[in-house]
Amino acid sequence: MTGPRNGPVPGHLPGPATGPVPGPVPGSTNGSATSGTNGSTTSGTDACTTSGTDACTTGATDGTGRDRAVRAAVAEGLVGPAEPVAGLLDIAGIRRSAAELRAVFEEFTAPGTPVLHAFAVKAASLVPVLRLLAEEGLGCEVASPGELALARAAQVPATHTVLDSPAKTRAELREALALGIAVNADNPEELSRIDALMASAPSSAPIGLRVNPQIGGGSIGAMSTATDTSKFGVGLRDEGARDWVVRACLERPWLTRLHAHVGSQGMPLELMAAGVAALYQLAEEINARAGRRQIDTLDIGGGLPVNFASDEATPTFREYAALLRSTVPGVLSGRYGLVTEFGRSLLAKHGTVVARVEYAKSAGGRPIAVTHAGAQVATRTVFVPDAWPIRVAAYDAQGLPKDGPPVAQDIAGPCCFAGDLVAENRPLPLLRSGDHAALLDTGAYYFSTHFAYNSLPRPGIYGYATAPDGTVRFATVRTPQTLAELTAESGGAHTNALRGLGQGPAAGPGGPAR
């Protein structure tokens, strides 16, 4: 694969990440293939029956491939009594989405336009996934020291990395500038910090300013980043704010980028395009006032919403690019380099949580399948089900698509609170003990962003690929967390640290008790 688009984003080097792609994680099942009969058999039924929706319509996700992967995962013991929940990632699907994103922007932008697609690390904070995407020519958008550490572990070059965060510390800014990582300042105080750092140690790292076009929110308030009172960026419609932004840029020749991220789940494409248009108009105004091309790159963010109702990938990158071309053609004309920050739309369709049904019961006449996938892997769905509904597919004890008439039932998780349900009153073939429930479209945010309620260990995550003969091969992305590891990160090494506090004379100098 070649690097970003037809040339580097100004201040960046061309080409994808270099260096060897890491091999299988020790203990992975990479290389162990299931046979076409034992590992890949599927029944003639629709494996993706969900509440009245055909989950196997054509689109970005291959239902048959998913069926084979579930069957193989059960056959190999990746999911079973010992490991009752796991995440599966369709590696070929991820590669296709990355290639589609790059191809669409190559088609819709003018020849020679530098474009960096920086994957939003928060969507899948998994080093092997970041490395895979780097191999496909993508960079990383990071929003914390931890995410930056993951990107560096994945060998993503600093020149393909963008640091966004509304709460960057001086140490984070100093490190990013020293490494040559692009930084988007969030507010005037942060910009003042960068002033001081640039004065003491000048850097050639690309530096931008995040603005909020204040164009309004989408259907999910918590995900709407362009409301009047959003915590992100400088609100352009606030009194005096636009003039301040223009002056701030003119006073700093090294401030060469503008950033706006207005998209997210629940945001219509039209509002996303309006946000990009506002960013473009601001850049034109600044450059006109400067009498030169000071702003040379626009970071237009990501946030393309995902269809969770079927396997169809919609809206598409193509639809978004076409809308940008029709509403704000200048942004694709080559006047500016571009940075995108897509996350969920690249991975969601290519992930599945598979959980064993531990018990089948009923209450109030409604069947309940008690599984091992709940709030710890589907946090948003459990707590805000109307905004984050997901499809559930039924598989039998062998991992085969389950047949039978749909029966309205609850799919419950293991967490110790009544609302731990990933689906309520959902028509599915009746699940019984030993069967499996699969949570679809969970490749982004779900199993990679663990919620440690009840001290439930993090599940294993496995990438898979299907050979032409139907056999499935796995590679470990993240090993299942052991109870020893869980205990250690919960303070196991400091068991007696609190015993001496609050009793008797105050402890003397020497630091905290161990």
N, C-alpha and C positions, 0 to 999 in steps of 0.2 A: 504494500500500500504506500502511496505517496503521502505527503504532508497535507496540511490544511489548504484546501482550494488551490488556486493558481499561484499563490505566493504567500509569504508570511504576513501575519498581521504586523503592522509597523511596530518595531521593537522586539519582534519575535523571530526565531529561526525556523526555517521550513523543515518539513519532514516529521514523521511520527516518532514516538519514543524509540530510542535505540537500546541495544543491549538484549541479552537473551530473555525470552519469555519464560517465567518460572515454570518448572515441571510440576508434576502432581505433588500435592501435599503428602507427607508421610502418613500412611494409614489410609490413603484414598483407595477407591475401588477402580481407579484408572487402569485400563488394560483388561479388566475382567468383563467380558462380554457375555450377555445372555443369548441363548440360542433363539432362532426365529420362532420356535414353538414354545419353549419354556419361558422366554423373556419377552416375547413380543406378541403373543396371541391376544387378539381382541375379539369380543363378541360382536354380533351384528347389530347390537342395540346402540342407541345414542348415549355415549358415556357422559354427556354434559347436560342432561336434563336438569333444568333449573326452573324456578317458579314461572312456568309458562313461556320461557324463552329458549329457543334453540341455540345452545351454546356452541354448536359446531358449524355455524355458517362460515362461508369462506371469508378469509381476512388474514390478518397478520399471524394468527395462531393456528397451528396444525393440530386439530383435535385428535387425529389418529396418532400422531407422534407423542402427544401428551399421554394418551392411553398406554402406549407402549412403555413410556418412561415410568408411569405409575406401576405397571405390572412388573417391570424389571426391578424397580426400587424395592418392592415388596419381596420379590424372589431373592434378592441379594441381601435382604435384612437391613437395608438402609432405613426402612420403616417396619416396625414390628413390635412385639412385646418388649424388647430391650430398649428400642429407640422409637417411641410411639408417635413422633412427629418429626418431619423433615421438610426442608425447602428444596425444590428442584428448579433449575434454570436451563432453559433451552438455548444452548450456545449458538446454534445455527441461526435461531431467530434473532438473538441479540446482534449477531454480525449483520444480518439482513437489515435491521433497523438502522444501525450505524451507517451502513452503505447507502441506504435510502436517503437519510438525512444529508449526507455529503453530496450525493448525486443531485438532489433537488436544488440545493443552494448553488451548486456549480452550474446548473441549467438556468437558474433564474437571475443570477448576478452577472454583471458585465465581465468579460474576459479580463483576467488579471486581478480581480477583486480579492484581497486577502480576507480569508474567513477562518476563524478558529472556533470549532465547536467544543466548548468546555463543558463536559458532563457534570451535572450537579451532584457532587459526591454524597450529599445527604440522602439522595434517592436510593443508593446502594453502596453503603460504606464497607465494601469488601475488596481487599487488595487484589485478588485474582480478577475480579470483574473490572476494576480500574485498569489493570494491566492489559486485559483483553481489549478494552475500548481504546487504549493507547495504541495497541497493535493495529487497530482499525483507523488510526489517524485522529482520534479525539484527544482533547486535553481534559483538564479538571478544573471545576469551579469549587473552591473550598471556602468554608465559613467558620472555621475554628482551627486551633492548633492541632487537634486530633485529625481532622480531615486533611490538613496539609501533611501530617506525618504519614497518613495512608497513601496519599498521592506520591510522596517521595519514595515510600516503600515499593510502590508499583512502578517506579522508575519513570514517572511522568516528568519530562523536563520542566524546569522553572519557566522556560519560555512558552510553555503550553499550559501554564497554571494561572488562575485568576483568584485573588483573595477578596471575598465579600464578607462582611459581617457588620452589624450595627454596633458591635462592642469590642473592637480590636484594641488590645493593649499596646503600650509603647513597645514592649518586647516583640510582639507579633509583627508590628509595623517595621521595626528595625530589621528583623530577620527577613521579611519579605523583600524589603528594598535591597538588602545586601545580596540576596539570592537572585535578584532580577525578576521577581514575580510581579505580575501586574496587580495593582492595588486600586480598588474603587473606594474612595473616601465616602463616608456616609453622611457627614454633617460638618458644620463649620469648626467645631472644636477638634474633631479628628484632623481636619485639614491643617489646623494650626500645629498640631503635633507633627504632621508630615513636614511642615515648613521648617520646624526646628531640626528634624532628622536630616532633611536635605541640606540644611546649612552646615551641619556638623560632618556629614558624610554623604556627599552628592552621589546620587544613584541614577543609572540609566533605565531603571525599571519603568515600564509604562504606568502612568498614574491617571486615574479618572475620578470623576465626581458623580455620585449617585443622586439622581433627582427623582421626585415623585410627581408625575404629571397630574395627579389628583383627578383622574377621569371617572372614578367610581368603582364600585365593587361588583363581584359576581354573585353567584347563588350561595356561596359558602363564605360567610363573613370572616371567619378565622383565617381563610386563605387569601383574602383580598388585600393586596399590597398597595393599591393605588387609590385608597379612600382619602378623604380630606384629612383624617387624623391618623393615618398609617404611621407606624414607628420608623419606617424606612425612608432614607433619603431626605433631600431638601424639597419641601412642598412648593412647587413652582407657582401656585396660585395664592400662596400666603403673601400678605402685604410686604412689598419690597424684596421678596425672595428672588424673583427672576433677575432683577437688577444686580442683586448681590452675587448671584451665580455668574453673570457676565463679567462683573468686575473681578471676581475671584480668579477666573480663567485668564483674563487679560493681565493680571498682576503676576501670574505664574506661567512663564513660557513652557515649563515642564508639564503643565496640566493639559494633556492632549486627548483625553477621552471623556465621554459622557456615558453614563449607565442608567438604565431604567429597566425594572423588572415588574411588569404589571400583570403577567399571566399566571395562572395556577388553575387547579381543578375548580370547575364551576365558572370559569371566566369565558365569556363569548369571544370568538376570534375578532369580532369587530372592535371590541374595546381594546384588545391587545394591539391591533393595528393602529388604533387611535393613540395609544401610548407611544408607539414607535414613531408615529408622525410628529407628536409633540417633541420627542427627543431630536428628531431630524431638524425640525424648525429652530430649535434652540441652538443646535450646532451651526446652522447657517447664520443665525444672528451673531453668534460669537465670532465666527470667522469673518463676517462682514465688518464687524467693529474692529477686529484685529488687523484687517487688511491683508491677511494671509491665511493659510490653511493650518491654523493652530490645532483645532480639533480634527484629528485624522482617523479616529476609530469610534464607532458606536457599539456599545455593549447592549444588545436589545433583550437580554435575559432569555428566559425559556418559558416554562409554565404551560405548554400545550396540554389541554385537558385530554383525558382518556375516557373512552367508552367502556364502562364496566358492565354493560347489559348484554353483550354478545362477543363473539370472537373477532368481529370486524374492528379493524383499527380505524377509528374516526374520531375527530378530524385528523387529516393526514398532514404531513410536512408539506406536501405539494399544495394542498388547499390553503395553508397558511402563507406560503411563499407567493402563491398567486394573488391572494388578497393584499399582501404588502405591495406587490407590483402594481396593482390597480389603484390602491389608495395613497401610497407614498412611494412612487417609482424612484425618487432620488436616492432612497436608502439602498437600493440594489444597483445603482448606476455606476458604481466604482468610485464615487466621490469620497467614500469612507470605507475603511476596513471594518469588518464586522466580527463581533463575538456573540455567540449564542450560548445559552446555559440550560439546555434541555435535560431533563432527568426522567421523570415518571413516564413520559411518552416513549422513551427509548427502551425501557425494561419491563413495564408493568405486564404487558401481554405475554411475556416470556417466562413467567414464574408461576409456580404452583406450590401451595402448602398441602402436604399429604399427612393426615392424622388418623390414627387408629381409633375406632369406636371402642371405648373400654366397657361401657354399659349401655343398654337400651332399657328405657323405663317409660312411664307415662305419668302425667299429672293433669287432673281436670279433664281427662279424656283425650289429651294431646300427647302423642309420642315424643320422647326426648332422646336424642342420641348424644350421650356424654362422651366427648372426644378430648384429645390432648391439644387442640388448637383453639385458643381463645384470645383474651386480651393481650397475652404476652407476645403474640405474633400478628394480631389484627386489631391493634389498639384503637385506631380511629373508627373502624367498623363497629366495634363493640360499644364505644362511648357515644358515637354520633352516627347511628345506623342509617338515618335518612339521607345524610350527606355522603356516606361512604358505603353503600350497599355492595356486596360482592356475590358472585355466583358460587354455588356449591355443586359439585358433581359427586355422585354416589358410586363407589366401587366395592366389590365384595372382598372376602378375606384373602383371596389370591391376587387382588389388585385388578381384577377384570371389571369392566363396566357393569354396573348392577342393573338387572332387568326387573320389571314389575310395574304395577300401576302406581302413579304418583299418590303419595299420602302426605298430607300436611303435617309437618313435624318441626320441632326446634332442634337446631344444631348447637349444642352447648360446649363451652370450653371448660378447662380444669380449674379456673380461678375461683376463689372463695368469695364470690358475691353474685347475687341473683341475676344481674344484668349481663353476665358473661355469656352472651349468645352471639354467634356470627351470622345466624339466620333464624328468623322466627316465623313459625307457621308456614314453612317453605315446602311446597309440593315436590317430593322426591321419592324414588323407590325406597321402601321402608328400610332404614338402616338397622342392623342388628349388631350385637357384640361381635367383635372381631372383624367387622367390615371396616371400610376406610372412607373418610370424607375428604374431598379435595377442594381447597379454596383457590379459585381461579383468579387470574390477572393480578397476582401478588408478587410479581418480580421486582417491584419498586416499593420501598419503605416498609413492607410488611415484615417478613422474617429477617431482613437485614437490620431492622431497627427494633431490637428486643426491648420489651417492657418487663422488668424483673419482678413482677407482682408475685407474691407467695414464694419468692426465691425459686421460681421455675427456671431450670437451666436453659441456656440458649440451644436451640436445635441445630443439628448438622445441616449444612447446605451443600448441594451437589450439582455441578454442571453436568449436562448430558448431551450426547449427540447420537443420532440414529444412523447406522450404516445402510447402504442400499439394500442389503438383504434383510433389513428390519431389526438387526441386533442393536442393542443399546449399550453404550459405554459411558461410564461415569468418571468424574474427577472431583475430588474434594475441594470445595471452596472454603468451607469453615467446618472444623471438626466439632462434633457435639461437645458441649461443655460438661466436664465431669463435676461430680459433687465436691471433689477436693478443690478444683479450681473455683467453684462458686463460693466455697467456704473461705478460701484464701482472699478473694476480693471483697468478702464481707467482714473482714477484720480478723480472720482466724489466727493470724500471727500475733494479735494483740489481745488475746483472751482475757488477761488479768490487768489490762491497762487501767481500768476504772476503779479497781478495788480499793486503791489507796486514796481516792479523791473524796472529799467531804467527810472524812473521819479523822479525828485527831488533829495534831498540828499540821499546818500547811506544809506542803512539800517544799524542800529547799531548791536552790538553783540547780540547773543541770538539764533543763528541757523536759519535754513531756514524758510521762510514765510510759513504759513499753509493755 
